[in-house]
C-alpha cells in the first residue's frame, strides 16, 4: 500500500512538472507574439493598448498586461477600465493612486503607514513607550552578566543611551557582581557618556575588583576628556601589569601619542625615564586643544596613531583641523586615508567637498567608499523619517547646504569606470537613497549584476522610480544565480504589479532556494484584497508546498492558504511529520470539496 502511494506521488509530481513545462513553452510563444503585436500599436492609441492588455490577460502574460495598461493611461489619462485595473480611484474629480488617495483624504504617512492626523500623537506616544520599555528591558538584562555579555542587545543599548540614563546605570554599580559593574563601565565608555567621568575616576581608584578597574581606565580613554590624562598617567605606575596595559591603550585614545620607551610589561621602577617623558609631554600640552595634539600625532610613524589623530580632528569639528585632514588624504596607509575622508563629512565646506570628490579616484576601495559617505553627508538630502541631515548639527560657518543633483552626478560617473564591487554597491545605494530620476539606465544595467548587493539595490531603485518601462530589466533578474536577487524580483512584482502580477509569482514557488520559495508563498498570500485575481494555480501550488522540506516555506504556505481562503486547519510548520501530513490532508480535502468552487 505504501509503495502504491509512493508511485501515485511520483506520477502526480511528474504530471505537474510536465504541465509546468508545457505552460512555460506556451507563454514563451505568447511573448514572441506579444512583441510582434506591440510594435504595431501606436503610442497614443489607448484603445489598441487596452485591447492588447486583454489579449495578454487571456494568454496569462501578467507583466506584459501591466505594461499595456500603463501605456493605455499614458495615451488616455481618463481611461476608466485601465485606471481601475491599476488600482486607481476616482476621487474629487481626479484619478488617484492608493497613496495619493490616502493623502487626499487627509491621512499622513508615519513610519511607512498611513494614519489619521488625530492618531499621530497616540502613535508617537505608543512608540515612545515601546522604546522606553525596550531600554528598560535592556538595562534590566544587565543583572544577568552572562546573558548581557554575549547578547547583541549590549550594542543596541550603547546606541540609545542618553545622559538621563546615567542615574539608572549608576544604581547598577551597587551590584555585588563584578561582571555587572564591568558591563556598566563598558557602556559608559562605548556610549561616550562624559557625565560618567567622576564615577569612572572613583571606580578606578576604589573598586575592589581589578577587572572593573581595567574597564574604568579604558572607558576614560574612550571619553576623550583631556583633564583625565593625569589620572591615566598615574595608572602607568601601578603594580598591576594589566592595568598598565589598559592605561597605555587609554592614552592612545586620549593623547594620540605613544611613548615608545615605555613598556607596560616592565615594572615601573625600571622605566622612570619613560614615565618622566610622559609627564613632561603632559606639562607641555595640557593648555593646548586636542586638535593640536592630533595634528602632532599625525607625524607619527605608527599608522594606527595617525588614524586615531585624523579621527580626533574630525570629532573636534574645529575648522583649524581641516587642513590637517586634507593633508592626511595623501597618507601612505589606506585606512588613514579612509578615516581622513570620513572626517570630511564634519566640514561641509566647498574645500572639503572637493577634497572628498577627489578621493573617489583613490587606488584603494576603502577611501573611495569613505568619499561616498562624506559626500552623502554634505551634499545629499536626508531620507524620509530619518531625522535631520548630518550637516544640520555642524556650525553654520561656511556651510554649503545640500546639493543632491551634484551628488548623484558624481555617483553616476563612478559607475562608468566599473569600480570595485563594494564601491559600486555604495554608489548604487546612494542613487537609490536619493531617488535619482536620472539613474533608470544605471539601475536597469546593474539589476542583473553578478554581485548580488548591487543587483538588489538596483532593483530597489527601479521600484522607487515606479516606471512601467523598467519592468523588463527586473524580469531579466529572475535568472540571477543569487536567491536574494530573485527575492528582490518578487518584491518588485508585488510593489509594482497592482495585484496583476500574481501569475508571475508561481514559478518562484519551485525555486531551488528556500528563501525564494518562502517569499513566493508570502507574496501569494498578499494578493488577498488586491485588484488582481488570484492565479488559478495558487491553491494547488500552496497545497504542494505544505510538504516542502523547509519549515519557513511550509509556514508561509500555510499562512497564504489561511489568508486566501479564510479557513484555518491549524497547520504547524514545525510539528512532527505525521501531524503535518494529517493537517495537510485536511487542507487538500477542503480544496477537493469546496475550494475549487
KALIN-V807657 format. One record per helix or strand of 2 or more residues. SS is the DSSP state (2 for helix, 1 for strand). FROM is the first residue (numbers start at 1). LEN is the number of residues. Records with the same first field share a line. If there is no record, write none. Layout:
SS = FROM-LEN, FROM-LEN
This chain:
2 = 2-38, 46-13, 62-14, 80-6, 98-7, 117-25, 145-5, 153-8, 163-10, 178-13, 194-13, 210-14, 226-10, 241-15, 268-3, 272-14, 290-8, 303-14, 319-10, 334-13, 350-12, 365-15, 390-4, 404-12, 421-13, 440-7, 452-14, 468-12, 483-14, 502-9, 514-12, 538-8, 551-15, 577-19
1 = 89-3, 94-3, 107-4, 113-4
